[in-house]
């Protein structure tokens, strides 16, 4: 194999004189990650794969567990106390980190995770060992006949690509560094595509049919894992119709290969397709790779030695993938680009879902190791925006520290790994950071608000104080209200209340003839508050009368608030993807609403999913339950009530709710 020829796809790269430039404030999520490399948010696994299909595996995706969808997997060059299974190979581990942190803010990663006491976290430690180069994680424990039986899933790990469609996490390893690797060439190939009744009958999917349809085979295209793998991306189902996944990988000799998870490795593009660095022996750490699947198939690969991205246009011959053409993106702003991430990862399609896959029309983020900057570019190579990173206590991130990047499933935040120590954390090499996503128009406000709340413990403390406060008419209570404090209906604080006197009452009028339910035009509707201030003011309170037209009363128990903030983090696309029939004749539909900023979003909160974000839910509760109106709420209970609660107080209570996790509820 030789390096691909760049002739069939255009050489692109367009720079404007008016490129948006941003400074991103970073949140330090975790420190103490020696030899840190690739990073990837876990995400949600679709039905049809081994994770949802196995009850034991499925349990690992619950909140606080190692494959919690909101946790982040990080490749690290340490075993964290686990004895290596083979001293010939490099150590390494994949850690599962909860970016929501713990009560102290930044996570200090223990250097020995083998005896970690999880009791303090209710079984949901912010740092968990997913796999390591150690005996308990050897492949032979699961598949004694595999050619890789004596190897661990992580050995010198560099990169992570997760098949959320119908698979699991896959790790690119360099067990011998850049100098050498291991070959796992293709062992078998499909004889023919099933046709006729075989293609649709039970036999087509049976294990016997698949076994009979394969024969021993050499490689279909030369190329193998002869050197360490520095990057990998999910390519989707195999073109041979077998239903097995195929991954692309970049190796330390600059070649690109394809890995059929059952049959082994074939080539795509030969050595020298990408360059590791400007000098011989340079180690870029990772080589980022991302896959575009729609409407055509293109692999985007970082080329740090030549300051460009390589593009491989893929086709297939119904057996495996082949390269139809190649091109490049070259920009003056590239400075040792080592990693790539989809600005909008594919999370909905059950055949291609992965954070290394671009959603339709998605831009790309590029990480420059040379100067520590991030670039946002379009698929055709236009530079849209550039950002630098400010780190607390350090200032701008300098050169040669950035290691890898990944995108969150909601496309609002970017996870970054960096090498070296940070001020205030001596002796803790390597860190995981969070920065907001950005485009040519600005920085993600959602991520920034969440960041600020998480980074400011004083705000959450102020929110806790407000949650416990008994409001009075002088501080805004009433004139209609259900309780004088949040704590009254959510004891614990933050739990559910079984006291019927704390239940909310939703009322309406039903026509006895037609059965049609209509709202009641009354100040104490559609939520009928239990109390009112005498004469609409003063201090004394008395029971509030129900509107006389009410003949339908629905009691609603105040819900537990533990974990309620996590609903805000579910991407619209995930909710939309579930609005399909599950085969039982039942399906739902998203309720699209406008948030306080006028943006359309799937509703998440309220009795009719009519509230878009957490802050608006808090403001709505202040209005309906306490009678305190807010500049944030679009659900004011009266047209005459003045605004008494500013956005600062609402944000404080929302920040406090973000600290209430199900694990904390279990400890009470």
C-alpha positions in Angstrom: 0.0 0.0 0.0 1.1 3.5 -0.7 -0.2 6.8 0.5 -3.4 8.0 -1.1 -3.2 10.4 -4.0 -5.1 13.7 -3.5 -6.6 14.2 -6.9 -10.3 13.2 -6.9 -11.6 15.5 -4.1 -10.8 19.2 -4.2 -8.2 20.8 -2.0 -10.1 23.2 0.1 -9.7 25.8 2.8 -11.2 29.2 3.0 -10.3 31.9 5.4 -12.2 35.1 5.8 -10.9 38.5 7.1 -13.9 38.5 9.5 -13.5 35.3 11.4 -15.3 35.3 14.8 -12.9 34.9 17.7 -13.9 33.9 21.2 -12.3 33.3 24.6 -13.8 30.3 26.3 -13.8 30.1 30.1 -12.9 26.5 31.1 -14.2 24.6 34.1 -11.7 22.2 35.6 -13.6 18.9 35.9 -10.9 16.6 37.1 -7.1 16.5 37.7 -4.7 13.7 38.2 -4.8 12.0 34.8 -1.2 11.1 33.9 -0.6 10.3 30.3 -4.1 11.5 29.4 -5.2 11.1 25.8 -8.6 10.6 24.2 -12.0 11.6 25.6 -15.6 10.7 24.8 -19.0 11.3 26.4 -20.8 7.9 26.9 -24.1 8.9 25.4 -27.3 6.8 25.1 -27.1 3.3 23.6 -29.9 2.4 21.2 -31.9 -0.7 21.4 -30.6 -3.6 19.4 -27.1 -3.7 20.8 -25.4 -5.7 23.5 -25.8 -3.0 26.2 -29.6 -2.5 26.2 -30.1 -6.2 25.4 -28.3 -7.6 28.4 -29.8 -6.8 31.8 -26.5 -6.8 33.5 -24.9 -4.5 31.0 -28.0 -2.3 31.0 -27.6 -1.7 34.8 -24.2 -0.1 34.1 -26.0 2.7 32.2 -28.1 3.8 35.2 -27.2 7.2 36.7 -24.0 7.1 38.6 -22.8 3.9 37.1 -19.8 3.4 34.8 -21.8 3.9 31.5 -24.2 6.6 32.7 -25.0 8.5 29.4 -23.7 11.8 30.9 -20.4 10.4 32.1 -17.2 10.9 30.2 -14.7 8.2 29.3 -11.0 9.3 29.4 -8.0 7.3 28.1 -5.1 7.5 30.6 -1.6 6.1 30.7 -1.8 4.6 34.2 -3.3 1.5 35.7 -4.3 3.4 38.8 -3.1 0.7 41.2 -4.1 -2.3 39.2 -1.1 -4.7 38.6 -0.3 -5.0 34.9 -1.1 -8.3 33.2 2.0 -8.1 30.9 5.0 -6.0 31.7 6.0 -6.0 28.0 3.0 -3.8 27.1 2.4 -0.2 28.2 0.0 0.3 31.2 -3.2 2.3 30.7 -6.8 2.6 31.7 -10.1 4.0 30.7 -11.7 6.0 33.4 -15.4 6.9 33.7 -15.7 10.4 35.1 -18.9 12.2 36.2 -18.5 15.7 34.8 -21.1 16.9 37.3 -18.3 16.5 39.9 -18.7 16.1 43.6 -19.4 18.5 46.4 -15.9 19.9 46.4 -16.0 21.0 42.8 -12.9 19.8 40.9 -12.5 16.0 41.1 -9.1 14.9 42.5 -8.6 11.5 40.9 -7.3 8.9 43.3 -4.1 7.3 42.1 -5.3 3.9 43.3 -8.7 3.0 42.2 -8.5 -0.7 43.0 -9.6 -0.3 46.7 -11.8 2.7 46.1 -14.6 3.0 48.7 -17.7 3.7 46.8 -19.9 3.9 49.9 -19.3 7.6 50.3 -20.9 8.1 47.0 -23.9 5.7 47.4 -22.2 3.4 44.8 -21.9 6.3 42.3 -18.3 7.5 42.6 -17.4 10.4 40.4 -14.4 8.4 39.1 -14.7 4.7 38.2 -12.3 2.3 36.5 -13.9 1.1 33.3 -11.0 -1.1 32.1 -7.2 -1.3 32.5 -4.1 -3.3 31.4 -4.6 -5.8 34.2 -5.6 -9.5 34.7 -9.3 -8.8 35.5 -9.8 -7.1 32.2 -8.1 -9.7 29.8 -10.1 -10.7 26.8 -9.7 -14.3 27.6 -12.1 -13.8 30.5 -14.8 -13.2 28.0 -13.6 -15.0 24.8 -10.9 -17.5 25.4 -10.7 -18.4 21.6 -10.0 -14.8 20.4 -6.7 -14.0 18.9 -6.5 -11.2 21.4 -7.3 -13.4 24.4 -4.1 -12.6 26.3 -4.6 -8.8 25.7 -6.5 -6.3 27.8 -8.9 -3.8 26.3 -6.7 -0.9 27.3 -2.9 -0.9 26.9 -1.3 2.4 26.0 -4.9 3.7 25.2 -5.0 6.7 22.9 -8.6 7.2 21.6 -12.2 6.1 22.1 -15.1 5.7 19.7 -18.4 4.5 21.0 -20.9 2.6 18.9 -24.1 3.9 20.5 -26.1 2.5 17.6 -25.8 -1.3 18.1 -22.5 -1.8 20.0 -20.3 -0.6 22.8 -17.1 1.5 23.4 -14.0 0.7 21.2 -10.5 1.8 22.2 -7.5 2.6 20.0 -4.4 1.3 21.7 -0.7 1.6 21.2 0.6 -1.1 23.5 4.2 -0.8 22.2 4.0 3.0 21.5 4.7 4.2 18.0 7.4 1.7 17.2 5.3 -1.4 16.7 1.9 -2.9 17.1 0.1 -6.1 16.4 -1.5 -7.5 13.3 -5.0 -8.8 13.3 -5.6 -9.3 9.6 -8.9 -10.4 8.2 -9.6 -14.1 8.8 -12.8 -14.7 6.9 -15.1 -13.1 4.3 -18.7 -13.4 3.3 -19.3 -15.7 0.3 -22.4 -13.9 -1.0 -25.2 -11.5 -0.1 -28.4 -13.4 0.9 -31.0 -13.2 -1.8 -34.6 -14.2 -2.3 -36.3 -15.7 0.7 -33.0 -16.1 2.5 -32.6 -12.3 2.7 -35.9 -11.9 4.6 -36.5 -15.3 6.2 -35.5 -16.4 9.6 -32.5 -18.3 8.1 -30.9 -15.0 7.0 -30.4 -13.9 10.5 -29.7 -17.3 12.1 -26.3 -18.2 13.4 -26.0 -21.3 11.1 -26.7 -19.3 8.0 -24.1 -16.7 8.9 -21.6 -19.4 9.7 -22.2 -21.2 6.4 -22.0 -18.0 4.4 -18.4 -17.3 5.5 -15.1 -18.9 4.4 -11.5 -18.4 5.3 -10.0 -15.4 3.6 -6.9 -13.4 3.3 -7.2 -9.6 3.4 -9.5 -8.0 0.9 -7.3 -4.9 0.8 -3.7 -5.0 2.1 -3.1 -3.2 5.4 -3.1 -4.0 9.1 -2.4 -2.9 12.6 1.3 -3.2 12.3 1.9 -0.1 14.5 0.0 1.5 17.4 -3.5 2.8 16.8 -3.9 6.5 17.6 -7.5 7.2 16.5 -10.6 5.3 15.7 -14.1 6.2 14.4 -17.3 4.1 13.9 -18.2 3.6 10.3 -21.5 1.9 10.7 -22.7 -1.6 9.7 -20.5 -3.7 7.5 -21.3 -3.5 3.7 -21.3 -7.4 3.6 -24.8 -7.5 5.2 -23.6 -9.4 8.3 -24.8 -6.8 10.7 -21.4 -6.4 12.4 -19.9 -3.0 13.0 -16.9 -1.6 11.2 -14.4 0.9 12.6 -11.8 3.1 10.9 -8.5 3.5 12.6 -5.3 5.6 12.1 -2.0 4.0 12.9 1.4 5.3 13.9 2.8 4.7 10.4 0.3 7.1 9.0 -2.0 4.5 7.4 -5.8 4.2 7.7 -7.4 0.7 8.1 -10.9 -0.7 8.6 -11.7 -3.1 11.3 -14.6 -5.6 10.9 -15.3 -6.5 14.5 -15.8 -10.2 13.7 -13.5 -10.8 10.7 -10.5 -8.6 11.3 -8.6 -5.8 9.5 -8.4 -4.6 5.9 -6.6 -1.5 4.6 -8.0 1.8 3.4 -5.1 4.1 2.8 -1.4 3.2 3.1 1.5 4.4 5.3 2.2 8.1 5.0 -1.4 9.2 4.4 -1.0 11.3 7.5 2.1 12.5 9.3 2.7 12.2 13.0 4.7 15.4 13.3 7.2 17.7 11.8 10.1 15.8 13.1 11.0 12.1 13.1 9.8 10.4 16.3 7.2 13.1 17.1 4.3 11.6 19.0 1.0 13.5 18.5 -0.7 11.5 21.3 -3.9 11.0 19.3 -4.9 11.4 15.6 -8.5 12.5 15.5 -10.9 11.0 13.0 -14.6 11.6 12.3 -17.0 10.1 9.9 -19.6 11.7 7.7 -22.3 9.2 6.6 -24.9 11.3 5.0 -25.5 12.1 2.1 -22.1 10.7 1.1 -19.4 8.9 3.2 -16.3 10.8 4.0 -13.6 10.2 6.7 -12.0 13.4 8.1 -8.6 12.7 9.6 -6.2 15.0 11.4 -2.7 15.4 9.8 -0.6 17.2 12.5 2.7 16.9 10.6 1.4 18.7 7.6 -1.1 21.1 9.2 -4.1 19.9 7.4 -7.1 17.5 7.5 -7.1 14.5 5.1 -10.5 13.6 3.5 -11.1 10.0 2.3 -14.3 9.5 0.3 -15.5 6.0 0.9 -17.6 3.6 -1.2 -18.0 -0.2 -0.9 -18.0 -3.3 -3.0 -20.7 -5.0 -0.8 -17.9 -6.7 1.1 -15.9 -3.9 2.6 -15.1 -0.2 2.3 -12.8 1.2 -0.4 -11.5 4.7 -1.1 -13.1 6.4 -4.0 -11.1 9.6 -3.8 -9.1 11.8 -1.4 -8.7 15.4 -0.6 -7.6 17.8 2.1 -8.5 20.9 4.1 -5.6 23.3 4.6 -5.9 26.5 6.6 -3.3 29.0 7.8 -4.9 28.7 11.3 -4.0 25.0 11.6 -1.2 24.5 14.1 -0.6 20.8 14.6 -4.2 19.8 14.5 -4.4 16.5 16.4 -8.1 15.9 17.0 -11.5 16.4 15.4 -15.0 16.3 16.8 -18.4 16.6 15.3 -20.0 19.9 16.2 -23.3 18.0 16.2 -22.7 14.3 16.8 -25.1 11.7 15.4 -27.2 10.5 18.3 -30.6 9.6 16.7 -29.9 7.2 13.8 -29.9 3.6 15.2 -27.4 2.5 12.5 -24.7 5.3 12.8 -25.1 6.8 16.3 -21.7 7.7 17.7 -19.9 10.8 18.9 -17.3 10.1 16.1 -20.1 10.5 13.5 -21.3 13.8 12.1 -25.0 14.4 12.2 -26.5 15.7 8.9 -24.8 19.0 7.9 -22.7 19.2 11.1 -19.6 21.3 11.2 -16.4 20.1 12.8 -14.3 21.3 15.7 -10.5 21.0 15.3 -8.0 21.0 18.2 -4.7 22.6 17.6 -2.0 21.2 19.8 0.5 23.7 18.6 -1.1 26.8 20.0 -3.9 25.3 22.1 -6.7 26.9 20.1 -10.0 25.4 18.8 -11.4 26.0 15.3 -14.9 25.5 14.0 -14.9 24.7 10.3 -17.6 23.6 7.8 -17.5 20.3 6.0 -16.2 22.1 2.8 -13.3 23.6 4.7 -14.5 27.1 5.5 -13.2 28.5 8.8 -16.2 29.7 10.8 -14.7 30.7 14.2 -11.6 30.4 16.3 -11.5 30.2 20.1 -8.8 30.3 22.8 -9.2 28.7 26.2 -8.8 30.5 29.6 -8.2 28.2 32.6 -8.8 29.3 36.2 -5.5 30.2 37.9 -3.5 29.8 34.6 -5.0 32.1 32.0 -4.7 31.2 28.3 -3.9 27.6 27.5 -0.4 27.5 26.0 1.0 25.4 23.2 1.7 21.6 23.4 -0.7 21.0 26.2 -4.0 20.2 24.4 -4.4 16.4 24.0 -7.9 15.6 22.7 -11.5 16.9 22.4 -15.0 15.5 22.3 -18.5 16.9 22.0 -21.4 16.4 24.4 -24.5 14.7 23.1 -26.5 17.9 23.5 -23.9 19.8 21.3 -23.6 22.5 24.0 -20.2 21.7 25.6 -16.8 20.5 24.6 -14.7 18.1 26.7 -11.0 18.7 26.5 -8.0 16.8 27.9 -4.7 18.6 28.6 -1.3 17.5 29.9 0.7 19.0 32.7 -0.2 20.4 36.1 -2.5 23.2 36.9 -2.1 26.0 39.5 -3.5 24.8 42.8 -3.1 21.1 42.0 0.6 20.3 42.5 1.6 16.7 41.6 -1.6 16.0 39.6 -0.6 15.8 36.0 -3.3 15.8 33.4 -6.8 17.3 33.5 -10.3 17.0 32.0 -11.8 20.4 31.2 -15.2 21.6 30.0 -15.7 24.6 27.7 -18.8 25.8 26.0 -19.4 25.1 22.3 -19.2 28.0 19.9 -20.0 29.0 16.3 -19.6 32.1 14.2 -22.5 33.7 16.1 -21.5 33.2 19.7 -20.8 30.9 22.6 -23.3 28.3 23.9 -25.4 30.1 26.6 -26.8 26.9 27.9 -23.4 25.4 28.6 -22.2 28.6 30.1 -25.1 28.9 32.5 -24.6 25.3 33.6 -20.9 25.9 33.9 -21.3 29.0 36.0 -23.8 27.2 38.3 -21.4 24.3 38.8 -18.4 26.4 39.2 -19.9 28.7 41.7 -20.7 26.9 45.0 -21.8 30.2 46.5 -24.7 30.4 44.0 -25.9 26.9 45.0 -25.5 27.8 48.7 -27.7 30.8 48.1 -30.2 28.6 46.3 -30.3 26.3 49.3 -31.0 29.2 51.5 -33.9 30.4 49.3 -35.2 26.8 49.2 -35.5 26.8 53.0 -36.8 30.4 53.3 -40.3 31.0 54.7 -41.6 33.9 52.5 -44.0 36.5 53.9 -46.1 39.2 52.2 -43.3 41.6 52.8 -40.9 39.4 50.8 -43.4 38.7 48.0 -45.7 35.9 49.2 -49.2 35.7 47.7 -51.8 36.9 47.3 -52.6 33.3 46.3 -50.3 30.5 47.4 -50.0 26.8 48.3 -47.1 27.1 50.8 -44.8 29.6 52.3 -41.5 27.8 51.3 -40.2 25.3 48.8 -39.3 23.0 51.7 -42.9 22.8 52.8 -43.8 20.7 49.7 -40.4 19.2 49.0 -39.1 18.0 52.4 -35.7 16.4 52.8 -34.9 18.9 51.3 -35.9 18.1 47.7 -38.0 15.0 48.3 -41.6 14.2 47.5 -44.4 14.9 49.9 -47.1 12.3 50.7 -49.0 14.9 52.8 -52.3 15.5 50.9 -52.4 19.0 52.3 -49.4 19.7 50.2 -50.8 18.3 47.0 -51.4 20.8 44.2 -55.0 21.0 42.8 -55.5 21.4 39.0 -59.1 22.4 38.2 -61.3 22.7 35.1 -64.9 22.7 34.1 -66.3 19.6 32.3 -69.5 20.0 30.3 -71.8 17.2 31.6 -73.3 16.6 28.2 -70.4 16.6 25.8 -67.7 15.7 28.3 -65.5 18.5 26.9 -63.1 20.0 29.5 -62.5 23.7 29.3 -60.3 26.0 31.4 -61.9 28.3 34.0 -61.3 32.1 33.7 -60.5 32.9 37.3 -57.4 34.2 39.2 -57.3 30.9 41.1 -57.2 28.7 38.0 -56.0 26.3 36.5 -54.0 25.7 39.7 -56.3 26.3 42.7 -54.1 27.6 45.5 -55.1 26.6 49.0 -54.5 30.0 50.7 -54.9 33.7 50.1 -53.9 36.8 51.9 -56.8 38.6 53.6 -57.8 41.6 51.4 -55.0 40.6 49.0 -52.3 41.9 51.3 -51.5 42.1 55.0 -50.1 39.3 57.0 -53.0 37.0 57.9 -53.9 34.2 55.5 -57.1 32.3 55.1 -58.2 29.3 52.9 -58.8 30.3 49.3 -62.1 29.3 47.8 -62.4 27.1 44.7 -63.9 28.8 41.7 -67.6 27.9 41.6 -67.4 26.6 38.0 -64.9 23.9 39.0 -66.3 20.4 38.7 -63.0 18.6 37.8 -60.3 18.5 40.5 -57.0 16.7 39.9 -54.7 16.2 42.8 -50.9 16.3 42.0 -48.3 15.1 44.5 -45.2 17.3 44.7 -42.5 15.3 43.0 -39.0 14.5 44.2 -36.5 16.9 42.9 -33.4 14.7 43.1 -32.0 14.4 39.6 -34.6 16.7 38.1 -31.9 18.9 36.6 -30.7 16.0 34.4 -33.9 16.3 32.4 -32.6 19.6 31.1 -29.5 17.8 29.7 -31.5 15.4 27.5 -31.0 16.5 23.8 -34.2 17.3 21.8 -33.1 14.7 19.3 -33.1 12.0 21.9 -36.7 12.8 23.0 -37.8 13.1 19.4 -36.3 9.7 18.6 -38.4 8.1 21.3 -41.7 9.5 19.8 -42.2 6.3 17.7 -44.4 3.2 18.2 -42.6 0.5 20.2 -44.8 -2.2 18.6 -47.6 -1.9 21.2 -49.7 0.6 19.3 -48.7 3.4 21.7 -46.5 6.4 20.8 -46.1 9.9 22.1 -45.3 13.2 20.5 -42.9 16.0 21.6 -44.5 19.2 22.9 -42.6 22.1 21.3 -42.6 25.2 23.3 -40.8 28.6 23.4 -38.3 29.3 26.1 -37.8 32.6 27.8 -35.4 33.7 25.0 -37.9 32.9 22.2 -36.1 29.7 21.1 -38.1 26.6 20.2 -37.3 23.5 22.3 -39.0 20.3 23.3 -40.8 20.9 26.6 -39.5 19.0 29.6 -41.1 20.3 32.7 -44.7 21.0 33.9 -47.9 19.0 33.9 -48.1 19.2 30.1 -44.4 19.4 29.3 -45.0 23.1 28.6 -41.8 24.4 30.2 -38.5 24.3 28.3 -35.7 24.6 30.9 -34.9 24.2 34.6 -34.8 27.9 35.4 -38.2 28.4 33.9 -39.6 25.5 35.9 -38.2 27.1 39.1 -39.8 30.4 38.2 -43.1 28.7 37.4 -43.1 27.1 40.9 -42.4 30.5 42.5 -45.4 31.9 40.6 -47.9 29.1 41.0 -47.0 27.7 44.5 -45.8 30.8 46.3 -47.4 33.6 44.3 -44.0 35.2 43.6 -43.7 36.3 40.0 -40.3 36.4 38.2 -38.8 38.0 35.2 -37.9 34.5 34.0 -41.3 33.0 34.1 -43.7 33.1 31.2 -46.5 31.6 33.3 -47.5 34.4 35.6 -50.5 33.7 37.8 -51.9 37.2 37.6 -51.6 40.2 35.2 -51.4 42.7 38.1 -48.8 41.1 40.3 -45.5 43.1 40.0 -42.2 41.2 39.4 -40.7 40.5 42.8 -38.1 37.8 42.1 -35.2 38.6 39.8 -33.3 36.1 37.6 -30.5 35.9 40.1 -32.6 34.2 42.7 -34.1 31.8 40.2 -30.7 30.8 38.9 -29.5 30.3 42.5 -32.4 27.8 43.2 -31.7 26.1 39.9 -28.0 25.8 40.8 -29.0 24.2 44.1 -31.3 21.7 42.4 -28.4 20.7 40.2 -26.6 19.5 43.4 -29.5 17.1 44.2 -28.6 13.8 42.7 -30.4 10.4 43.1 -27.3 9.1 44.9 -27.7 11.8 47.5 -31.4 10.9 47.9 -30.4 7.3 48.5 -28.1 8.4 51.4 -30.9 10.2 53.2 
